[in-house]
Amino acid sequence: MTDAEIPELADIFAPRIIGPTLIVEGFGAKLTVERGQLAIHDGFGPHRRTEKLSRIERRVERIIVTAVDGYVTLDALRWCRDVGISVVMLDPAGDVLMTSEHPWRDGRLHRAQALGSPKAVRYIMDRKLTGQYEVSGHPRIKDGLIRLHDAEDLSEISAIEAKASRYYWGSMRGTKVNFRDDVPEHWKTFQRRSSSLQATGKTPRKAVTPFNAMLNLAYSIGYAESRLACHALGLDTELGLLHRPKESGRSHHSMTLDLVEVARPYVDQMILNVVSERVFTRRDFYETIEGQCTVGSPLDREIIERAREAVRQPLAEAAEDVAHILGDSCDVRVEKRTPLTRRNAKRRNQCKG
């Protein structure tokens, strides 16, 4: 590394707090408790940062760790739990490693999840297809919405969703991604959601283009927010209504994946906005030795915060609505809680007014 590159690194690792999200990145990151305050240390080489949060700090809602290595102490996790801050850890590829939950448990909802609910499945798919129609405007997706209301079983609903998905992604084919540098030709347009990585098979999770890399990072944030929403409502993340575990011995968080379906169109629109707004540089993305494309810093921080802002409200509404639908199917009354949107409190205030 040359001296000329060091000032660029100083720019990459600032600012740390974007909206209600605090991002920890670089190498040798640490989250510890010092004199009753949460101390966050991160950076790269000689460019280190230290920030401390007091217990009365209310700006930060999430701490998202993207650092390559480091540690988080047990005291720090307890500190975050006590003040209501959730910690999300992402690996260098953008996959969610951990979320620190504040769970509310309700066995009645778990039982309803295990029995299944066509009404809840139709609700999730209706929200997803409505969002896709708003993003793409494709008339065939609107036709799918009409057929969805008469669908009776999961296989029929899945077939409608799969057909709508083909029209949806087809409508985005050819979207331009502008660069000011010389980059591989396949980076410059969006063609499809599947990957061309032969070593891993064709899967959207292994992006080979910047457009898909940004989508994957933003979907990971949606996945983390969905897990936190499930725990806040008392839903079991493993008991999916749409998704099913594909193999034993692994955690799949199927209910988390169900709720993410609602948020995907909001993420897609956000990425389309980012692509239309800016001209990227070569260092905004980097390739692994296998050819996988990932989002570099500081672009990753922008994607993370904009993704959180895009999915927060729709995921909060969907998680509460699904919990209420499942609660209505129980043979005993289940309280309709709204800890994420505070809709119950708002209705009471309106009645008092």
C-alpha positions in Angstrom: 0.0 0.0 0.0 1.4 3.4 -1.0 1.2 6.6 1.0 -1.0 8.1 -1.7 -3.7 5.5 -0.9 -3.8 6.2 2.9 -5.9 9.4 2.7 -8.5 7.5 0.6 -8.8 5.0 3.4 -9.5 7.8 5.9 -12.4 8.9 3.7 -13.7 5.3 3.4 -14.1 4.9 7.2 -16.2 8.0 7.8 -18.9 8.8 8.8 -19.8 6.0 11.2 -23.4 6.8 12.1 -25.9 7.1 9.2 -29.4 7.9 10.4 -30.4 5.5 13.2 -27.7 2.9 12.1 -24.2 2.7 13.5 -21.8 0.7 11.2 -18.7 -1.0 12.5 -16.2 -1.9 9.7 -12.6 -2.6 8.9 -10.2 -4.9 10.8 -9.7 -5.6 14.5 -13.1 -4.1 15.5 -14.2 -4.2 19.1 -17.4 -3.6 21.0 -16.8 -3.4 24.7 -18.2 -1.6 27.8 -15.9 1.0 29.3 -17.0 3.0 32.4 -20.6 2.2 31.8 -20.6 3.3 28.1 -20.5 1.2 25.0 -17.1 1.7 23.2 -16.9 1.0 19.5 -13.4 0.6 18.0 -12.8 0.0 14.3 -10.8 1.1 11.2 -8.0 0.0 9.0 -4.3 0.1 9.8 -3.4 3.5 11.3 -6.8 4.9 10.6 -8.7 3.9 13.8 -11.9 5.3 15.2 -13.3 5.2 18.7 -16.8 6.2 19.7 -18.7 5.9 22.9 -22.5 5.7 23.5 -24.1 6.5 26.8 -27.2 4.7 28.1 -29.3 7.8 27.4 -28.3 7.8 23.8 -31.4 7.4 21.7 -30.2 8.1 18.1 -29.0 4.6 17.4 -31.5 1.7 16.8 -29.2 -0.8 15.1 -25.5 -1.6 15.2 -24.5 -3.4 12.0 -21.0 -5.1 12.1 -19.4 -5.6 8.7 -15.8 -5.8 10.0 -13.6 -8.6 8.7 -12.4 -9.6 12.2 -12.6 -8.5 15.8 -14.9 -9.3 18.8 -18.0 -8.3 20.8 -17.9 -8.8 24.5 -20.8 -10.3 26.5 -21.0 -7.1 28.5 -21.5 -5.2 25.2 -24.3 -7.5 24.1 -26.1 -7.1 27.4 -25.6 -3.3 27.3 -27.2 -3.2 23.8 -30.1 -5.4 25.0 -30.8 -3.2 28.0 -31.0 0.0 26.0 -33.0 -1.5 23.1 -30.3 -1.6 20.4 -30.1 -4.7 18.2 -26.8 -5.9 16.9 -26.6 -7.4 13.3 -23.4 -9.1 12.1 -22.7 -9.5 8.4 -19.9 -11.6 6.9 -17.7 -10.1 4.1 -20.1 -11.5 1.5 -23.1 -9.7 3.1 -24.8 -12.8 4.6 -26.3 -12.4 8.0 -24.2 -14.2 10.7 -26.1 -13.1 13.8 -28.9 -10.9 15.1 -29.4 -10.1 18.8 -33.1 -10.4 19.4 -35.4 -9.2 22.2 -37.9 -12.0 21.9 -41.6 -12.1 22.9 -42.7 -15.8 23.1 -46.2 -17.0 22.4 -46.7 -20.8 21.9 -50.2 -20.3 20.5 -48.8 -18.5 17.5 -46.2 -21.2 17.1 -48.9 -23.8 17.0 -50.9 -21.8 14.4 -47.7 -21.5 12.3 -47.2 -25.3 12.4 -50.8 -25.9 11.3 -50.5 -23.4 8.4 -52.7 -20.6 7.2 -53.7 -20.1 3.6 -55.1 -16.6 4.5 -51.7 -15.5 5.9 -49.9 -16.9 2.7 -52.3 -15.0 0.5 -51.7 -11.9 2.5 -47.9 -12.2 2.1 -48.2 -12.9 -1.7 -50.7 -10.1 -2.2 -48.3 -7.6 -0.6 -45.4 -8.9 -2.7 -47.2 -8.9 -6.0 -48.8 -5.5 -5.3 -45.3 -4.2 -4.7 -43.9 -5.8 -7.8 -46.7 -4.3 -9.9 -46.0 -0.9 -8.5 -42.3 -1.2 -9.4 -42.7 -2.7 -12.9 -46.2 -1.8 -14.0 -46.4 -5.2 -15.8 -50.0 -6.0 -16.6 -49.4 -9.8 -16.3 -48.5 -9.3 -12.6 -51.9 -7.6 -12.1 -53.6 -10.6 -13.6 -51.7 -12.8 -11.1 -53.1 -10.6 -8.3 -56.6 -11.3 -9.5 -56.0 -15.1 -9.6 -54.4 -15.0 -6.2 -57.6 -14.1 -4.5 -59.2 -17.3 -5.6 -56.2 -19.6 -5.0 -56.9 -22.3 -2.4 -53.7 -24.2 -1.7 -49.9 -23.4 -1.4 -49.0 -25.0 -4.7 -51.4 -22.8 -6.7 -50.2 -19.7 -4.9 -46.5 -20.7 -5.5 -47.3 -21.1 -9.3 -48.8 -17.7 -9.5 -45.8 -16.1 -7.7 -43.3 -17.9 -9.9 -45.0 -16.7 -13.1 -45.3 -13.2 -11.8 -41.6 -13.3 -10.9 -40.6 -14.1 -14.5 -42.5 -11.1 -15.8 -41.2 -8.9 -13.0 -37.4 -9.6 -13.5 -37.9 -9.6 -17.3 -39.2 -6.1 -17.1 -35.9 -5.0 -15.5 -33.7 -6.7 -18.1 -31.3 -4.2 -19.7 -31.3 -1.7 -16.9 -28.1 0.3 -17.3 -25.5 0.6 -14.5 -23.2 3.6 -15.3 -19.5 3.6 -14.5 -16.9 6.3 -15.1 -14.1 3.7 -15.2 -13.3 0.8 -17.5 -15.1 -2.3 -16.0 -16.2 -5.7 -17.3 -18.9 -5.4 -19.9 -21.3 -7.6 -18.0 -21.2 -5.1 -15.1 -22.9 -2.4 -17.1 -26.4 -3.9 -17.4 -28.8 -6.0 -15.4 -29.8 -9.2 -17.2 -31.1 -11.7 -14.7 -31.2 -12.6 -11.0 -29.4 -16.0 -11.4 -25.6 -16.3 -11.2 -23.1 -17.7 -13.8 -20.7 -19.0 -11.2 -20.1 -22.6 -12.3 -18.5 -23.6 -9.0 -21.6 -22.8 -6.9 -24.4 -23.4 -9.4 -26.9 -20.8 -10.7 -28.1 -19.0 -7.7 -29.0 -15.3 -7.0 -27.0 -15.4 -3.8 -23.7 -15.5 -5.6 -23.7 -12.2 -7.5 -21.4 -11.7 -10.5 -22.7 -8.2 -11.3 -22.9 -4.9 -9.3 -26.7 -4.7 -9.6 -27.2 -8.2 -8.1 -24.5 -7.5 -5.5 -26.3 -4.4 -4.3 -29.6 -6.4 -4.2 -28.0 -9.2 -2.2 -26.6 -6.8 0.4 -30.0 -5.0 0.7 -31.9 -8.3 1.0 -29.6 -9.3 3.8 -30.6 -6.2 5.7 -34.2 -7.1 5.1 -33.6 -10.6 6.3 -32.1 -9.3 9.5 -34.9 -6.9 10.1 -37.4 -9.7 9.4 -35.8 -11.9 12.0 -36.0 -9.1 14.6 -39.7 -8.5 13.7 -40.5 -12.2 14.2 -39.0 -12.2 17.6 -40.8 -8.9 18.6 -44.2 -10.4 17.6 -43.6 -13.9 19.1 -43.4 -15.7 15.8 -41.1 -18.8 15.5 -38.5 -17.9 12.8 -38.2 -21.6 11.8 -41.9 -22.4 11.2 -42.5 -21.0 7.7 -45.8 -20.8 5.9 -44.4 -20.5 2.4 -40.8 -21.7 2.7 -39.8 -25.1 4.0 -36.4 -26.5 5.2 -34.4 -28.1 2.4 -32.2 -30.3 4.6 -32.0 -31.4 8.2 -29.4 -30.2 10.7 -29.4 -26.6 9.5 -31.2 -23.5 10.6 -33.3 -22.0 7.7 -35.4 -19.4 9.5 -38.3 -20.1 7.1 -40.7 -17.6 8.6 -38.1 -14.9 8.3 -37.9 -15.7 4.6 -41.7 -15.6 4.3 -41.8 -12.0 5.7 -38.9 -10.9 3.5 -41.1 -11.5 0.5 -43.1 -8.5 1.4 -40.0 -6.3 1.6 -38.4 -7.3 -1.6 -40.2 -4.9 -4.0 -39.2 -2.0 -1.7 -35.6 -3.1 -1.9 -35.8 -3.4 -5.6 -37.2 0.1 -6.1 -34.5 1.5 -3.8 -31.7 -0.2 -5.8 -33.3 1.1 -9.1 -33.2 4.6 -7.5 -29.5 4.3 -6.6 -28.6 3.0 -10.1 -30.5 5.9 -11.7 -29.0 8.5 -9.4 -25.3 7.9 -9.7 -22.3 7.0 -11.8 -20.2 4.3 -10.0 -16.5 3.8 -9.9 -14.5 0.7 -10.2 -13.6 0.6 -6.5 -17.3 0.7 -5.4 -17.2 -3.1 -6.1 -14.7 -5.8 -6.0 -14.4 -9.4 -7.2 -13.4 -12.5 -5.3 -11.1 -15.1 -6.7 -14.1 -17.1 -7.7 -15.6 -14.2 -9.6 -18.2 -13.2 -7.1 -19.0 -9.5 -7.0 -19.5 -7.7 -3.7 -20.2 -4.1 -2.7 -17.2 -2.1 -1.4 -17.0 0.7 1.1 -18.3 3.4 1.4 -21.1 2.4 -1.0 -22.0 -0.5 1.3 -23.0 1.9 4.1 -25.3 3.8 1.8 -27.0 0.6 0.7 -27.3 -0.7 4.3 -29.0 2.5 5.6 -31.3 3.0 2.6 -32.3 -0.7 2.8 -33.2 -0.3 6.4 -35.3 2.7 5.7 -37.0 1.0 2.8 -38.0 -2.2 4.6 -38.7 -1.0 8.1 -42.3 0.1 7.7 -43.6 -2.6 5.3 -41.9 -5.4 7.4 -43.4 -4.0 10.7 -46.9 -3.9 9.2 -46.6 -7.3 7.6 -45.2 -9.0 10.7 -48.0 -7.6 12.9 -50.7 -8.5 10.3 -49.5 -12.0 9.9 -49.3 -12.5 13.7 -52.9 -11.2 13.9 -54.1 -13.5 11.2 -52.5 -16.5 12.9 -53.9 -15.3 16.3 -57.4 -15.2 14.8 -57.1 -18.9 13.8 -56.4 -20.0 17.4 -59.1 -21.5 19.5 -58.4 -19.0 22.3 -58.2 -15.2 22.1 -54.7 -13.9 21.3 -53.9 -10.3 22.0 -53.3 -8.3 18.8 -50.0 -6.6 19.8 -48.5 -3.8 17.6 -45.0 -3.3 19.2 -43.4 -2.3 15.8 -45.9 0.2 14.4 -47.6 1.3 17.7 -50.9 1.2 15.8 -52.9 0.3 18.9 -51.5 3.3 20.8 -52.2 5.6 17.9 -55.8 4.4 17.7 -56.3 4.9 21.4 -54.9 8.4 21.1 -57.2 9.2 18.2 -60.2 7.9 20.2 -59.3 10.1 23.1 -58.8 13.1 20.8 
